[in-house]
Amino acid sequence: MTIFELRQAYHCSLANIRGWLGDTSLSGQLTALDRLSILDAWHQEMVEFFEKHHHCFACNRPLSRCHCPQDAELLE
């Protein structure tokens, strides 16, 4: 997938998650912590989706050109 296709998939997924969370008949019983957990899981899924297609979620560059800090570096 090209970065443009990845971004299009991201925006479609974002619209879906916003719609789902905004629909109180589906998510009305969720606590704030539940909503944050869902958003965190969705975000991680997007990160993995981008990586699967060889792009960085944070900077949108191909992984070979990405200069974003890695998770291990963030913990130091």
C-alpha positions as CSV (number, residue, x, y, z in Angstrom):
1,M,0.0,0.0,0.0
2,T,1.1,3.5,-0.6
3,I,1.2,6.1,2.1
4,F,-1.9,7.7,0.5
5,E,-3.8,4.4,0.8
6,L,-2.6,3.9,4.4
7,R,-3.8,7.4,5.3
8,Q,-7.1,6.9,3.6
9,A,-7.6,3.6,5.6
10,Y,-6.6,5.4,8.8
11,H,-9.2,8.2,8.2
12,C,-11.9,5.7,7.4
13,S,-11.1,3.7,10.6
14,L,-11.0,6.9,12.6
15,A,-14.4,7.9,11.3
16,N,-15.7,4.5,12.2
17,I,-14.4,4.6,15.7
18,R,-15.7,8.1,16.3
19,G,-19.1,7.0,15.0
20,W,-19.1,3.9,17.2
21,L,-18.0,5.8,20.3
22,G,-20.5,8.6,19.6
23,D,-23.4,6.2,19.2
24,T,-24.7,6.0,22.8
25,S,-26.9,3.0,22.0
26,L,-23.7,1.1,21.3
27,S,-21.2,2.7,23.7
28,G,-23.5,4.4,26.3
29,Q,-22.7,1.9,29.0
30,L,-18.9,2.4,28.7
31,T,-16.9,4.2,31.4
32,A,-14.3,6.8,30.5
33,L,-11.6,4.1,31.2
34,D,-13.4,1.7,28.8
35,R,-13.3,4.4,26.1
36,L,-9.7,5.2,26.7
37,S,-8.8,1.5,26.6
38,I,-10.7,1.1,23.3
39,L,-8.9,4.1,21.8
40,D,-5.5,2.8,23.0
41,A,-6.2,-0.6,21.4
42,W,-7.3,1.1,18.2
43,H,-4.2,3.3,18.1
44,Q,-1.9,0.3,18.6
45,E,-3.8,-1.5,15.8
46,M,-3.1,1.5,13.5
47,V,0.6,1.5,14.5
48,E,0.8,-2.2,13.6
49,F,-1.2,-1.7,10.4
50,F,1.3,1.0,9.2
51,E,4.3,-1.2,10.2
52,K,2.9,-4.2,8.3
53,H,2.9,-2.0,5.2
54,H,6.4,-0.7,6.0
55,H,5.5,2.8,7.1
56,C,5.9,4.7,10.4
57,F,2.6,5.7,11.9
58,A,4.1,8.8,13.6
59,C,5.9,10.4,10.7
60,N,4.4,8.5,7.7
61,R,7.8,7.8,6.2
62,P,8.8,4.4,5.0
63,L,10.4,2.5,7.9
64,S,13.8,2.6,6.2
65,R,13.7,6.5,6.3
66,C,12.1,6.9,9.7
67,H,14.0,8.7,12.4
68,C,11.4,8.5,15.2
69,P,12.6,7.3,18.6
70,Q,12.0,3.6,19.2
71,D,10.0,2.3,22.2
72,A,13.2,1.2,24.0
73,E,14.7,4.6,23.6
74,L,11.6,6.2,25.1
75,L,12.0,4.2,28.3
76,E,15.6,5.3,28.9
